[in-house]
């Protein structure tokens, strides 16, 4: 019945642990950039704050590799 209400698509909650998987050297740009892009696509400012608080160094260093519009979204919503 729940699927009927969602027009056949199932939505599941997105957790930080699901989108960022630390590798051999911890969380690097290769994990952080797609995670940031996914959170921005979902318009989830709270998850963006969580990413920043959990992985501050990687988060800040990954910003330079984002599109200008993505950087502006972060700047407007986190400051």
mmJSON file of the N, C-alpha and C atoms, coordinates in Angstrom:
{"data_MODEL":{"atom_site":{
"group_PDB":["ATOM","ATOM","ATOM","ATOM","ATOM","ATOM","ATOM","ATOM","ATOM","ATOM","ATOM","ATOM","ATOM","ATOM","ATOM","ATOM","ATOM","ATOM","ATOM","ATOM","ATOM","ATOM","ATOM","ATOM","ATOM","ATOM","ATOM","ATOM","ATOM","ATOM","ATOM","ATOM","ATOM","ATOM","ATOM","ATOM","ATOM","ATOM","ATOM","ATOM","ATOM","ATOM","ATOM","ATOM","ATOM","ATOM","ATOM","ATOM","ATOM","ATOM","ATOM","ATOM","ATOM","ATOM","ATOM","ATOM","ATOM","ATOM","ATOM","ATOM","ATOM","ATOM","ATOM","ATOM","ATOM","ATOM","ATOM","ATOM","ATOM","ATOM","ATOM","ATOM","ATOM","ATOM","ATOM","ATOM","ATOM","ATOM","ATOM","ATOM","ATOM","ATOM","ATOM","ATOM","ATOM","ATOM","ATOM","ATOM","ATOM","ATOM","ATOM","ATOM","ATOM","ATOM","ATOM","ATOM","ATOM","ATOM","ATOM","ATOM","ATOM","ATOM","ATOM","ATOM","ATOM","ATOM","ATOM","ATOM","ATOM","ATOM","ATOM","ATOM","ATOM","ATOM","ATOM","ATOM","ATOM","ATOM","ATOM","ATOM","ATOM","ATOM","ATOM","ATOM","ATOM","ATOM","ATOM","ATOM","ATOM","ATOM","ATOM","ATOM","ATOM","ATOM","ATOM","ATOM","ATOM","ATOM","ATOM","ATOM","ATOM","ATOM","ATOM","ATOM","ATOM","ATOM","ATOM","ATOM","ATOM","ATOM","ATOM","ATOM","ATOM","ATOM","ATOM","ATOM","ATOM","ATOM","ATOM","ATOM","ATOM","ATOM","ATOM","ATOM","ATOM","ATOM","ATOM","ATOM","ATOM","ATOM","ATOM","ATOM","ATOM","ATOM","ATOM","ATOM","ATOM","ATOM","ATOM","ATOM","ATOM","ATOM","ATOM","ATOM","ATOM","ATOM","ATOM","ATOM","ATOM","ATOM","ATOM","ATOM","ATOM","ATOM","ATOM","ATOM","ATOM","ATOM","ATOM","ATOM","ATOM","ATOM","ATOM","ATOM","ATOM","ATOM","ATOM","ATOM","ATOM","ATOM","ATOM","ATOM","ATOM","ATOM","ATOM","ATOM","ATOM","ATOM","ATOM","ATOM","ATOM","ATOM","ATOM","ATOM","ATOM","ATOM","ATOM","ATOM","ATOM","ATOM","ATOM","ATOM","ATOM","ATOM","ATOM","ATOM","ATOM"],
"id":[1,2,3,4,5,6,7,8,9,10,11,12,13,14,15,16,17,18,19,20,21,22,23,24,25,26,27,28,29,30,31,32,33,34,35,36,37,38,39,40,41,42,43,44,45,46,47,48,49,50,51,52,53,54,55,56,57,58,59,60,61,62,63,64,65,66,67,68,69,70,71,72,73,74,75,76,77,78,79,80,81,82,83,84,85,86,87,88,89,90,91,92,93,94,95,96,97,98,99,100,101,102,103,104,105,106,107,108,109,110,111,112,113,114,115,116,117,118,119,120,121,122,123,124,125,126,127,128,129,130,131,132,133,134,135,136,137,138,139,140,141,142,143,144,145,146,147,148,149,150,151,152,153,154,155,156,157,158,159,160,161,162,163,164,165,166,167,168,169,170,171,172,173,174,175,176,177,178,179,180,181,182,183,184,185,186,187,188,189,190,191,192,193,194,195,196,197,198,199,200,201,202,203,204,205,206,207,208,209,210,211,212,213,214,215,216,217,218,219,220,221,222,223,224,225,226,227,228,229,230,231,232,233,234,235,236,237],
"type_symbol":["N","C","C","N","C","C","N","C","C","N","C","C","N","C","C","N","C","C","N","C","C","N","C","C","N","C","C","N","C","C","N","C","C","N","C","C","N","C","C","N","C","C","N","C","C","N","C","C","N","C","C","N","C","C","N","C","C","N","C","C","N","C","C","N","C","C","N","C","C","N","C","C","N","C","C","N","C","C","N","C","C","N","C","C","N","C","C","N","C","C","N","C","C","N","C","C","N","C","C","N","C","C","N","C","C","N","C","C","N","C","C","N","C","C","N","C","C","N","C","C","N","C","C","N","C","C","N","C","C","N","C","C","N","C","C","N","C","C","N","C","C","N","C","C","N","C","C","N","C","C","N","C","C","N","C","C","N","C","C","N","C","C","N","C","C","N","C","C","N","C","C","N","C","C","N","C","C","N","C","C","N","C","C","N","C","C","N","C","C","N","C","C","N","C","C","N","C","C","N","C","C","N","C","C","N","C","C","N","C","C","N","C","C","N","C","C","N","C","C","N","C","C","N","C","C","N","C","C","N","C","C","N","C","C","N","C","C"],
"label_atom_id":["N","CA","C","N","CA","C","N","CA","C","N","CA","C","N","CA","C","N","CA","C","N","CA","C","N","CA","C","N","CA","C","N","CA","C","N","CA","C","N","CA","C","N","CA","C","N","CA","C","N","CA","C","N","CA","C","N","CA","C","N","CA","C","N","CA","C","N","CA","C","N","CA","C","N","CA","C","N","CA","C","N","CA","C","N","CA","C","N","CA","C","N","CA","C","N","CA","C","N","CA","C","N","CA","C","N","CA","C","N","CA","C","N","CA","C","N","CA","C","N","CA","C","N","CA","C","N","CA","C","N","CA","C","N","CA","C","N","CA","C","N","CA","C","N","CA","C","N","CA","C","N","CA","C","N","CA","C","N","CA","C","N","CA","C","N","CA","C","N","CA","C","N","CA","C","N","CA","C","N","CA","C","N","CA","C","N","CA","C","N","CA","C","N","CA","C","N","CA","C","N","CA","C","N","CA","C","N","CA","C","N","CA","C","N","CA","C","N","CA","C","N","CA","C","N","CA","C","N","CA","C","N","CA","C","N","CA","C","N","CA","C","N","CA","C","N","CA","C","N","CA","C","N","CA","C","N","CA","C","N","CA","C","N","CA","C","N","CA","C","N","CA","C","N","CA","C"],
"label_alt_id":[null,null,null,null,null,null,null,null,null,null,null,null,null,null,null,null,null,null,null,null,null,null,null,null,null,null,null,null,null,null,null,null,null,null,null,null,null,null,null,null,null,null,null,null,null,null,null,null,null,null,null,null,null,null,null,null,null,null,null,null,null,null,null,null,null,null,null,null,null,null,null,null,null,null,null,null,null,null,null,null,null,null,null,null,null,null,null,null,null,null,null,null,null,null,null,null,null,null,null,null,null,null,null,null,null,null,null,null,null,null,null,null,null,null,null,null,null,null,null,null,null,null,null,null,null,null,null,null,null,null,null,null,null,null,null,null,null,null,null,null,null,null,null,null,null,null,null,null,null,null,null,null,null,null,null,null,null,null,null,null,null,null,null,null,null,null,null,null,null,null,null,null,null,null,null,null,null,null,null,null,null,null,null,null,null,null,null,null,null,null,null,null,null,null,null,null,null,null,null,null,null,null,null,null,null,null,null,null,null,null,null,null,null,null,null,null,null,null,null,null,null,null,null,null,null,null,null,null,null,null,null,null,null,null,null,null,null],
"label_comp_id":["UNK","UNK","UNK","UNK","UNK","UNK","UNK","UNK","UNK","UNK","UNK","UNK","UNK","UNK","UNK","UNK","UNK","UNK","UNK","UNK","UNK","UNK","UNK","UNK","UNK","UNK","UNK","UNK","UNK","UNK","UNK","UNK","UNK","UNK","UNK","UNK","UNK","UNK","UNK","UNK","UNK","UNK","UNK","UNK","UNK","UNK","UNK","UNK","UNK","UNK","UNK","UNK","UNK","UNK","UNK","UNK","UNK","UNK","UNK","UNK","UNK","UNK","UNK","UNK","UNK","UNK","UNK","UNK","UNK","UNK","UNK","UNK","UNK","UNK","UNK","UNK","UNK","UNK","UNK","UNK","UNK","UNK","UNK","UNK","UNK","UNK","UNK","UNK","UNK","UNK","UNK","UNK","UNK","UNK","UNK","UNK","UNK","UNK","UNK","UNK","UNK","UNK","UNK","UNK","UNK","UNK","UNK","UNK","UNK","UNK","UNK","UNK","UNK","UNK","UNK","UNK","UNK","UNK","UNK","UNK","UNK","UNK","UNK","UNK","UNK","UNK","UNK","UNK","UNK","UNK","UNK","UNK","UNK","UNK","UNK","UNK","UNK","UNK","UNK","UNK","UNK","UNK","UNK","UNK","UNK","UNK","UNK","UNK","UNK","UNK","UNK","UNK","UNK","UNK","UNK","UNK","UNK","UNK","UNK","UNK","UNK","UNK","UNK","UNK","UNK","UNK","UNK","UNK","UNK","UNK","UNK","UNK","UNK","UNK","UNK","UNK","UNK","UNK","UNK","UNK","UNK","UNK","UNK","UNK","UNK","UNK","UNK","UNK","UNK","UNK","UNK","UNK","UNK","UNK","UNK","UNK","UNK","UNK","UNK","UNK","UNK","UNK","UNK","UNK","UNK","UNK","UNK","UNK","UNK","UNK","UNK","UNK","UNK","UNK","UNK","UNK","UNK","UNK","UNK","UNK","UNK","UNK","UNK","UNK","UNK","UNK","UNK","UNK","UNK","UNK","UNK","UNK","UNK","UNK","UNK","UNK","UNK"],
"label_asym_id":["A","A","A","A","A","A","A","A","A","A","A","A","A","A","A","A","A","A","A","A","A","A","A","A","A","A","A","A","A","A","A","A","A","A","A","A","A","A","A","A","A","A","A","A","A","A","A","A","A","A","A","A","A","A","A","A","A","A","A","A","A","A","A","A","A","A","A","A","A","A","A","A","A","A","A","A","A","A","A","A","A","A","A","A","A","A","A","A","A","A","A","A","A","A","A","A","A","A","A","A","A","A","A","A","A","A","A","A","A","A","A","A","A","A","A","A","A","A","A","A","A","A","A","A","A","A","A","A","A","A","A","A","A","A","A","A","A","A","A","A","A","A","A","A","A","A","A","A","A","A","A","A","A","A","A","A","A","A","A","A","A","A","A","A","A","A","A","A","A","A","A","A","A","A","A","A","A","A","A","A","A","A","A","A","A","A","A","A","A","A","A","A","A","A","A","A","A","A","A","A","A","A","A","A","A","A","A","A","A","A","A","A","A","A","A","A","A","A","A","A","A","A","A","A","A","A","A","A","A","A","A","A","A","A","A","A","A"],
"label_entity_id":["1","1","1","1","1","1","1","1","1","1","1","1","1","1","1","1","1","1","1","1","1","1","1","1","1","1","1","1","1","1","1","1","1","1","1","1","1","1","1","1","1","1","1","1","1","1","1","1","1","1","1","1","1","1","1","1","1","1","1","1","1","1","1","1","1","1","1","1","1","1","1","1","1","1","1","1","1","1","1","1","1","1","1","1","1","1","1","1","1","1","1","1","1","1","1","1","1","1","1","1","1","1","1","1","1","1","1","1","1","1","1","1","1","1","1","1","1","1","1","1","1","1","1","1","1","1","1","1","1","1","1","1","1","1","1","1","1","1","1","1","1","1","1","1","1","1","1","1","1","1","1","1","1","1","1","1","1","1","1","1","1","1","1","1","1","1","1","1","1","1","1","1","1","1","1","1","1","1","1","1","1","1","1","1","1","1","1","1","1","1","1","1","1","1","1","1","1","1","1","1","1","1","1","1","1","1","1","1","1","1","1","1","1","1","1","1","1","1","1","1","1","1","1","1","1","1","1","1","1","1","1","1","1","1","1","1","1"],
"label_seq_id":[1,1,1,2,2,2,3,3,3,4,4,4,5,5,5,6,6,6,7,7,7,8,8,8,9,9,9,10,10,10,11,11,11,12,12,12,13,13,13,14,14,14,15,15,15,16,16,16,17,17,17,18,18,18,19,19,19,20,20,20,21,21,21,22,22,22,23,23,23,24,24,24,25,25,25,26,26,26,27,27,27,28,28,28,29,29,29,30,30,30,31,31,31,32,32,32,33,33,33,34,34,34,35,35,35,36,36,36,37,37,37,38,38,38,39,39,39,40,40,40,41,41,41,42,42,42,43,43,43,44,44,44,45,45,45,46,46,46,47,47,47,48,48,48,49,49,49,50,50,50,51,51,51,52,52,52,53,53,53,54,54,54,55,55,55,56,56,56,57,57,57,58,58,58,59,59,59,60,60,60,61,61,61,62,62,62,63,63,63,64,64,64,65,65,65,66,66,66,67,67,67,68,68,68,69,69,69,70,70,70,71,71,71,72,72,72,73,73,73,74,74,74,75,75,75,76,76,76,77,77,77,78,78,78,79,79,79],
"pdbx_PDB_ins_code":[null,null,null,null,null,null,null,null,null,null,null,null,null,null,null,null,null,null,null,null,null,null,null,null,null,null,null,null,null,null,null,null,null,null,null,null,null,null,null,null,null,null,null,null,null,null,null,null,null,null,null,null,null,null,null,null,null,null,null,null,null,null,null,null,null,null,null,null,null,null,null,null,null,null,null,null,null,null,null,null,null,null,null,null,null,null,null,null,null,null,null,null,null,null,null,null,null,null,null,null,null,null,null,null,null,null,null,null,null,null,null,null,null,null,null,null,null,null,null,null,null,null,null,null,null,null,null,null,null,null,null,null,null,null,null,null,null,null,null,null,null,null,null,null,null,null,null,null,null,null,null,null,null,null,null,null,null,null,null,null,null,null,null,null,null,null,null,null,null,null,null,null,null,null,null,null,null,null,null,null,null,null,null,null,null,null,null,null,null,null,null,null,null,null,null,null,null,null,null,null,null,null,null,null,null,null,null,null,null,null,null,null,null,null,null,null,null,null,null,null,null,null,null,null,null,null,null,null,null,null,null,null,null,null,null,null,null],
"Cartn_x":[0.825,0.0,0.869,1.973,2.872,3.438,3.741,4.273,3.237,1.969,0.924,0.845,1.092,1.048,2.234,3.341,4.541,4.656,3.586,3.573,4.598,4.778,5.648,7.111,7.491,8.901,9.026,10.041,10.245,11.333,11.024,11.995,12.529,13.847,14.436,15.27,15.387,16.178,17.654,18.304,19.707,20.55,21.468,22.331,23.735,24.461,25.819,26.701,26.532,27.34,27.086,25.9,25.58,26.253,26.496,27.058,28.557,29.109,30.553,31.109,31.942,32.571,34.077,34.636,36.08,36.878,37.898,38.753,40.012,41.022,42.292,42.937,42.775,43.367,42.324,41.229,40.164,39.239,38.609,37.689,38.486,38.501,39.239,38.268,38.823,37.982,37.144,37.683,36.947,35.678,35.626,34.389,33.546,34.197,33.478,32.743,33.358,32.732,31.395,31.303,29.987,28.979,29.457,28.555,27.971,28.811,28.332,27.339,27.66,26.76,25.41,25.43,24.185,23.337,23.973,23.243,22.673,23.428,22.927,21.743,21.817,20.712,19.445,19.606,18.461,17.993,18.702,18.394,18.351,19.247,19.278,20.388,20.026,20.988,21.478,20.603,20.993,22.079,21.938,22.957,24.255,24.131,25.322,26.084,25.356,25.99,26.647,25.987,26.558,27.845,27.842,29.056,30.191,29.872,30.908,31.439,30.555,31.012,31.785,31.409,32.079,33.415,33.489,34.678,35.112,35.425,35.71,36.853,37.966,39.133,38.821,38.265,37.938,36.848,35.884,34.787,35.334,36.138,36.676,37.583,38.383,39.283,38.552,37.368,36.604,35.823,35.629,34.806,35.348,36.651,37.239,36.912,36.505,36.217,34.733,33.924,32.496,32.206,31.034,30.593,30.319,30.328,30.1,28.729,27.716,26.368,26.308,27.064,27.095,27.82,28.915,29.627,28.759,27.993,27.095,25.995,25.468,24.448,24.994,26.21,26.837,27.078,27.589,27.887,26.613,25.536,24.288,23.599,23.775,23.041,23.831,25.145,25.935,26.465,26.354,26.899,25.827],
"Cartn_y":[-1.188,0.0,1.251,1.203,2.357,2.637,1.581,1.775,2.387,2.072,2.657,4.158,4.599,6.025,6.761,6.083,6.703,6.487,6.088,5.829,4.778,3.767,2.665,2.855,4.011,4.193,4.18,3.536,3.385,4.345,5.168,6.11,5.58,5.61,5.192,6.343,6.451,7.538,7.373,8.493,8.494,8.836,7.953,8.164,8.506,9.246,9.648,8.42,7.399,6.185,5.476,5.701,5.067,5.766,7.065,7.793,8.035,7.965,8.14,6.858,6.202,4.971,5.202,5.346,5.581,4.447,4.827,3.842,3.59,3.136,2.791,3.999,5.163,6.386,7.289,6.738,7.536,8.096,9.209,9.844,10.831,10.593,11.452,12.182,13.006,13.742,12.805,11.641,10.716,10.183,10.162,9.782,11.014,12.119,13.291,14.037,14.183,14.956,14.352,13.046,12.488,12.585,12.468,12.57,13.974,14.987,16.372,16.619,16.146,16.34,15.665,14.493,13.771,14.503,15.016,15.735,17.036,17.725,18.957,18.639,17.554,17.159,16.873,16.371,16.092,17.325,18.456,19.699,19.471,18.696,18.385,19.173,20.327,21.19,20.529,19.806,19.136,18.088,17.317,16.307,16.963,18.12,18.87,19.331,19.794,20.191,18.998,17.85,16.651,16.234,16.278,15.948,16.879,18.152,19.13,18.914,18.618,18.444,17.136,16.088,14.801,14.742,15.372,15.28,16.676,17.535,18.942,19.11,18.446,18.614,18.192,17.018,16.53,17.372,17.806,18.628,19.932,20.635,21.928,21.783,20.736,20.539,20.075,19.531,19.061,20.18,21.283,22.363,22.903,22.936,23.509,22.693,21.454,20.589,20.563,21.336,21.395,22.483,22.404,23.453,24.724,25.833,27.119,27.149,26.622,26.627,25.779,24.683,23.832,24.532,25.215,25.974,27.099,27.755,28.823,28.271,27.091,26.465,26.225,25.705,25.448,26.75,27.742,29.023,29.684,29.616,30.258,29.536,28.237,27.471,27.13,27.221,26.865,28.068,29.238,30.415,31.165],
"Cartn_z":[0.0,0.0,0.0,0.705,0.744,-0.648,-1.395,-2.735,-3.657,-3.44,-4.257,-4.038,-2.819,-2.525,-3.138,-3.314,-3.872,-5.378,-6.035,-7.474,-7.886,-7.057,-7.4,-7.058,-6.581,-6.211,-4.701,-4.261,-2.824,-2.367,-1.383,-0.85,0.466,0.602,1.861,2.393,3.69,4.253,3.91,3.665,3.289,4.503,4.849,6.0,5.524,6.344,6.003,5.782,6.587,6.447,5.12,4.529,3.256,2.079,2.19,1.056,1.173,2.381,2.568,3.163,2.383,2.861,2.908,4.11,4.222,3.583,2.846,2.192,2.997,2.299,2.931,3.617,3.017,3.558,4.203,4.656,5.265,4.199,4.508,3.572,2.725,1.423,0.508,-0.411,-1.299,-2.241,-3.1,-3.421,-4.289,-3.631,-2.302,-1.618,-1.282,-0.952,-0.467,-1.58,-2.744,-3.821,-4.25,-4.55,-4.895,-3.745,-2.514,-1.365,-1.268,-1.442,-1.391,-2.515,-3.718,-4.858,-4.624,-4.03,-3.766,-2.727,-1.69,-0.643,-1.197,-2.051,-2.67,-3.575,-4.329,-5.206,-4.408,-3.184,-2.316,-1.552,-1.687,-0.954,0.548,1.058,2.482,3.173,3.707,4.385,5.668,6.343,7.592,7.333,6.273,5.954,5.494,4.847,4.457,5.694,6.689,7.955,8.642,8.59,9.202,8.494,7.163,6.416,6.804,6.896,7.233,8.643,9.582,10.964,11.151,10.422,10.578,9.842,8.681,7.829,7.392,8.336,8.048,7.047,7.272,6.401,4.962,4.782,3.441,2.801,3.604,3.094,2.524,3.312,2.882,1.662,1.605,0.465,-0.787,-0.648,-1.801,-2.472,-1.787,-2.332,-3.649,-3.81,-5.029,-6.269,-6.108,-7.248,-7.615,-6.913,-7.2,-8.224,-8.835,-9.75,-8.955,-9.653,-8.997,-8.319,-8.973,-8.396,-7.125,-7.101,-5.908,-4.762,-5.085,-4.05,-3.499,-4.37,-3.919,-3.027,-3.359,-2.519,-1.118,-1.036,0.261,1.002,0.292,0.923,1.454,0.706,1.122,2.27,2.362,3.364,4.617,4.575,5.751,6.508,5.951,6.647,7.381],
"occupancy":[1.0,1.0,1.0,1.0,1.0,1.0,1.0,1.0,1.0,1.0,1.0,1.0,1.0,1.0,1.0,1.0,1.0,1.0,1.0,1.0,1.0,1.0,1.0,1.0,1.0,1.0,1.0,1.0,1.0,1.0,1.0,1.0,1.0,1.0,1.0,1.0,1.0,1.0,1.0,1.0,1.0,1.0,1.0,1.0,1.0,1.0,1.0,1.0,1.0,1.0,1.0,1.0,1.0,1.0,1.0,1.0,1.0,1.0,1.0,1.0,1.0,1.0,1.0,1.0,1.0,1.0,1.0,1.0,1.0,1.0,1.0,1.0,1.0,1.0,1.0,1.0,1.0,1.0,1.0,1.0,1.0,1.0,1.0,1.0,1.0,1.0,1.0,1.0,1.0,1.0,1.0,1.0,1.0,1.0,1.0,1.0,1.0,1.0,1.0,1.0,1.0,1.0,1.0,1.0,1.0,1.0,1.0,1.0,1.0,1.0,1.0,1.0,1.0,1.0,1.0,1.0,1.0,1.0,1.0,1.0,1.0,1.0,1.0,1.0,1.0,1.0,1.0,1.0,1.0,1.0,1.0,1.0,1.0,1.0,1.0,1.0,1.0,1.0,1.0,1.0,1.0,1.0,1.0,1.0,1.0,1.0,1.0,1.0,1.0,1.0,1.0,1.0,1.0,1.0,1.0,1.0,1.0,1.0,1.0,1.0,1.0,1.0,1.0,1.0,1.0,1.0,1.0,1.0,1.0,1.0,1.0,1.0,1.0,1.0,1.0,1.0,1.0,1.0,1.0,1.0,1.0,1.0,1.0,1.0,1.0,1.0,1.0,1.0,1.0,1.0,1.0,1.0,1.0,1.0,1.0,1.0,1.0,1.0,1.0,1.0,1.0,1.0,1.0,1.0,1.0,1.0,1.0,1.0,1.0,1.0,1.0,1.0,1.0,1.0,1.0,1.0,1.0,1.0,1.0,1.0,1.0,1.0,1.0,1.0,1.0,1.0,1.0,1.0,1.0,1.0,1.0,1.0,1.0,1.0,1.0,1.0,1.0],
"B_iso_or_equiv":[0.0,0.0,0.0,0.0,0.0,0.0,0.0,0.0,0.0,0.0,0.0,0.0,0.0,0.0,0.0,0.0,0.0,0.0,0.0,0.0,0.0,0.0,0.0,0.0,0.0,0.0,0.0,0.0,0.0,0.0,0.0,0.0,0.0,0.0,0.0,0.0,0.0,0.0,0.0,0.0,0.0,0.0,0.0,0.0,0.0,0.0,0.0,0.0,0.0,0.0,0.0,0.0,0.0,0.0,0.0,0.0,0.0,0.0,0.0,0.0,0.0,0.0,0.0,0.0,0.0,0.0,0.0,0.0,0.0,0.0,0.0,0.0,0.0,0.0,0.0,0.0,0.0,0.0,0.0,0.0,0.0,0.0,0.0,0.0,0.0,0.0,0.0,0.0,0.0,0.0,0.0,0.0,0.0,0.0,0.0,0.0,0.0,0.0,0.0,0.0,0.0,0.0,0.0,0.0,0.0,0.0,0.0,0.0,0.0,0.0,0.0,0.0,0.0,0.0,0.0,0.0,0.0,0.0,0.0,0.0,0.0,0.0,0.0,0.0,0.0,0.0,0.0,0.0,0.0,0.0,0.0,0.0,0.0,0.0,0.0,0.0,0.0,0.0,0.0,0.0,0.0,0.0,0.0,0.0,0.0,0.0,0.0,0.0,0.0,0.0,0.0,0.0,0.0,0.0,0.0,0.0,0.0,0.0,0.0,0.0,0.0,0.0,0.0,0.0,0.0,0.0,0.0,0.0,0.0,0.0,0.0,0.0,0.0,0.0,0.0,0.0,0.0,0.0,0.0,0.0,0.0,0.0,0.0,0.0,0.0,0.0,0.0,0.0,0.0,0.0,0.0,0.0,0.0,0.0,0.0,0.0,0.0,0.0,0.0,0.0,0.0,0.0,0.0,0.0,0.0,0.0,0.0,0.0,0.0,0.0,0.0,0.0,0.0,0.0,0.0,0.0,0.0,0.0,0.0,0.0,0.0,0.0,0.0,0.0,0.0,0.0,0.0,0.0,0.0,0.0,0.0,0.0,0.0,0.0,0.0,0.0,0.0],
"pdbx_formal_charge":[null,null,null,null,null,null,null,null,null,null,null,null,null,null,null,null,null,null,null,null,null,null,null,null,null,null,null,null,null,null,null,null,null,null,null,null,null,null,null,null,null,null,null,null,null,null,null,null,null,null,null,null,null,null,null,null,null,null,null,null,null,null,null,null,null,null,null,null,null,null,null,null,null,null,null,null,null,null,null,null,null,null,null,null,null,null,null,null,null,null,null,null,null,null,null,null,null,null,null,null,null,null,null,null,null,null,null,null,null,null,null,null,null,null,null,null,null,null,null,null,null,null,null,null,null,null,null,null,null,null,null,null,null,null,null,null,null,null,null,null,null,null,null,null,null,null,null,null,null,null,null,null,null,null,null,null,null,null,null,null,null,null,null,null,null,null,null,null,null,null,null,null,null,null,null,null,null,null,null,null,null,null,null,null,null,null,null,null,null,null,null,null,null,null,null,null,null,null,null,null,null,null,null,null,null,null,null,null,null,null,null,null,null,null,null,null,null,null,null,null,null,null,null,null,null,null,null,null,null,null,null,null,null,null,null,null,null],
"auth_seq_id":[1,1,1,2,2,2,3,3,3,4,4,4,5,5,5,6,6,6,7,7,7,8,8,8,9,9,9,10,10,10,11,11,11,12,12,12,13,13,13,14,14,14,15,15,15,16,16,16,17,17,17,18,18,18,19,19,19,20,20,20,21,21,21,22,22,22,23,23,23,24,24,24,25,25,25,26,26,26,27,27,27,28,28,28,29,29,29,30,30,30,31,31,31,32,32,32,33,33,33,34,34,34,35,35,35,36,36,36,37,37,37,38,38,38,39,39,39,40,40,40,41,41,41,42,42,42,43,43,43,44,44,44,45,45,45,46,46,46,47,47,47,48,48,48,49,49,49,50,50,50,51,51,51,52,52,52,53,53,53,54,54,54,55,55,55,56,56,56,57,57,57,58,58,58,59,59,59,60,60,60,61,61,61,62,62,62,63,63,63,64,64,64,65,65,65,66,66,66,67,67,67,68,68,68,69,69,69,70,70,70,71,71,71,72,72,72,73,73,73,74,74,74,75,75,75,76,76,76,77,77,77,78,78,78,79,79,79],
"auth_comp_id":["UNK","UNK","UNK","UNK","UNK","UNK","UNK","UNK","UNK","UNK","UNK","UNK","UNK","UNK","UNK","UNK","UNK","UNK","UNK","UNK","UNK","UNK","UNK","UNK","UNK","UNK","UNK","UNK","UNK","UNK","UNK","UNK","UNK","UNK","UNK","UNK","UNK","UNK","UNK","UNK","UNK","UNK","UNK","UNK","UNK","UNK","UNK","UNK","UNK","UNK","UNK","UNK","UNK","UNK","UNK","UNK","UNK","UNK","UNK","UNK","UNK","UNK","UNK","UNK","UNK","UNK","UNK","UNK","UNK","UNK","UNK","UNK","UNK","UNK","UNK","UNK","UNK","UNK","UNK","UNK","UNK","UNK","UNK","UNK","UNK","UNK","UNK","UNK","UNK","UNK","UNK","UNK","UNK","UNK","UNK","UNK","UNK","UNK","UNK","UNK","UNK","UNK","UNK","UNK","UNK","UNK","UNK","UNK","UNK","UNK","UNK","UNK","UNK","UNK","UNK","UNK","UNK","UNK","UNK","UNK","UNK","UNK","UNK","UNK","UNK","UNK","UNK","UNK","UNK","UNK","UNK","UNK","UNK","UNK","UNK","UNK","UNK","UNK","UNK","UNK","UNK","UNK","UNK","UNK","UNK","UNK","UNK","UNK","UNK","UNK","UNK","UNK","UNK","UNK","UNK","UNK","UNK","UNK","UNK","UNK","UNK","UNK","UNK","UNK","UNK","UNK","UNK","UNK","UNK","UNK","UNK","UNK","UNK","UNK","UNK","UNK","UNK","UNK","UNK","UNK","UNK","UNK","UNK","UNK","UNK","UNK","UNK","UNK","UNK","UNK","UNK","UNK","UNK","UNK","UNK","UNK","UNK","UNK","UNK","UNK","UNK","UNK","UNK","UNK","UNK","UNK","UNK","UNK","UNK","UNK","UNK","UNK","UNK","UNK","UNK","UNK","UNK","UNK","UNK","UNK","UNK","UNK","UNK","UNK","UNK","UNK","UNK","UNK","UNK","UNK","UNK","UNK","UNK","UNK","UNK","UNK","UNK"],
"auth_asym_id":["A","A","A","A","A","A","A","A","A","A","A","A","A","A","A","A","A","A","A","A","A","A","A","A","A","A","A","A","A","A","A","A","A","A","A","A","A","A","A","A","A","A","A","A","A","A","A","A","A","A","A","A","A","A","A","A","A","A","A","A","A","A","A","A","A","A","A","A","A","A","A","A","A","A","A","A","A","A","A","A","A","A","A","A","A","A","A","A","A","A","A","A","A","A","A","A","A","A","A","A","A","A","A","A","A","A","A","A","A","A","A","A","A","A","A","A","A","A","A","A","A","A","A","A","A","A","A","A","A","A","A","A","A","A","A","A","A","A","A","A","A","A","A","A","A","A","A","A","A","A","A","A","A","A","A","A","A","A","A","A","A","A","A","A","A","A","A","A","A","A","A","A","A","A","A","A","A","A","A","A","A","A","A","A","A","A","A","A","A","A","A","A","A","A","A","A","A","A","A","A","A","A","A","A","A","A","A","A","A","A","A","A","A","A","A","A","A","A","A","A","A","A","A","A","A","A","A","A","A","A","A","A","A","A","A","A","A"],
"auth_atom_id":["N","CA","C","N","CA","C","N","CA","C","N","CA","C","N","CA","C","N","CA","C","N","CA","C","N","CA","C","N","CA","C","N","CA","C","N","CA","C","N","CA","C","N","CA","C","N","CA","C","N","CA","C","N","CA","C","N","CA","C","N","CA","C","N","CA","C","N","CA","C","N","CA","C","N","CA","C","N","CA","C","N","CA","C","N","CA","C","N","CA","C","N","CA","C","N","CA","C","N","CA","C","N","CA","C","N","CA","C","N","CA","C","N","CA","C","N","CA","C","N","CA","C","N","CA","C","N","CA","C","N","CA","C","N","CA","C","N","CA","C","N","CA","C","N","CA","C","N","CA","C","N","CA","C","N","CA","C","N","CA","C","N","CA","C","N","CA","C","N","CA","C","N","CA","C","N","CA","C","N","CA","C","N","CA","C","N","CA","C","N","CA","C","N","CA","C","N","CA","C","N","CA","C","N","CA","C","N","CA","C","N","CA","C","N","CA","C","N","CA","C","N","CA","C","N","CA","C","N","CA","C","N","CA","C","N","CA","C","N","CA","C","N","CA","C","N","CA","C","N","CA","C","N","CA","C","N","CA","C","N","CA","C","N","CA","C","N","CA","C","N","CA","C","N","CA","C"],
"pdbx_PDB_model_num":[1,1,1,1,1,1,1,1,1,1,1,1,1,1,1,1,1,1,1,1,1,1,1,1,1,1,1,1,1,1,1,1,1,1,1,1,1,1,1,1,1,1,1,1,1,1,1,1,1,1,1,1,1,1,1,1,1,1,1,1,1,1,1,1,1,1,1,1,1,1,1,1,1,1,1,1,1,1,1,1,1,1,1,1,1,1,1,1,1,1,1,1,1,1,1,1,1,1,1,1,1,1,1,1,1,1,1,1,1,1,1,1,1,1,1,1,1,1,1,1,1,1,1,1,1,1,1,1,1,1,1,1,1,1,1,1,1,1,1,1,1,1,1,1,1,1,1,1,1,1,1,1,1,1,1,1,1,1,1,1,1,1,1,1,1,1,1,1,1,1,1,1,1,1,1,1,1,1,1,1,1,1,1,1,1,1,1,1,1,1,1,1,1,1,1,1,1,1,1,1,1,1,1,1,1,1,1,1,1,1,1,1,1,1,1,1,1,1,1,1,1,1,1,1,1,1,1,1,1,1,1,1,1,1,1,1,1]
}}}
